[in-house]
């Protein structure tokens, strides 16, 4: 009897250790909140995804802290957008040490060009085209599988389910925007972050600021946009969650165009907001754009 009791005590003592081991997750660090959400959809309960640039923050001007380097050093994988979006990332990874797998989500896409002097001649905002994000999903899926072969089946299943959701999202966006008259399919935004959305869904986007929020709009750029709004009777200007609103407020005052809501460009909203996931962000932006463009 005493032997049995001793064995039971040993098993009970080992239970917390076994549970802790079963609950351990692979640490994955994403550069910004949109990538973190996409990665979490693929990784599920097998990974713990954290983000460097917080929700509602601007990745273009982000300044890493020492704890960010420590997080990268402990990570199994680091997910980045690439295309010059995270200008600070290369230095941070070098300073962090460790040996995480670096997964560049945009590595298989053909990027749009940019004349922004702060970037490398490329527009990094590719996530605003759902078809492009499907390429992101495949790249992240394969990167996680290479880092963690035991999880490959799970990553593939979850990625496939998420791709079906993205197909539905793309169809929703096209149906929602389909009844907007051609003459009204033009919008002014704070900075030039929506080129991929414009190309994918047949909308013209004007912006007095460049692709990066580090770029200052010149008086000439602002005057050009004001002139175009007046000449083409552009119905609305739209603010962004990571940009200073004063520039567009000035343009709206001088042209009479209405301010038509807020778009989420480089960041998700807070978890309680209307753009708390990538899919929610695209739905929110589409509703906002449609409301601004419709007669």
Buried (B, 14 or more C-beta within 10 A) or exposed (E): EEEEEEEEEEEEEEEEEEEEEEEEEBBBBBBBBBBBBBBBBBBBEBBBBEBBBEBBBBBBEBEBEEEBBEBBBEBBBBBBBBBBBBBBBEEBBEEBEBEBBBBBBBEEBEBBEBEBEBBEEBBBBBBBBBEBBBBBBBBBBBBBBEBBEEBBEBBBEBBEEBBEEBEEBBEBBBEBBEEBEEEBBBBBBBBBBBBBBBBBBEBEBBBBBBBBBBBEBEEEBBEBBBEBBEEEEBBBBBBBBBBBBEBBEBBBEBBEBEBBBBBBBBBBBEEEBBBBBBBBBBBBBBEBBBEBBBE
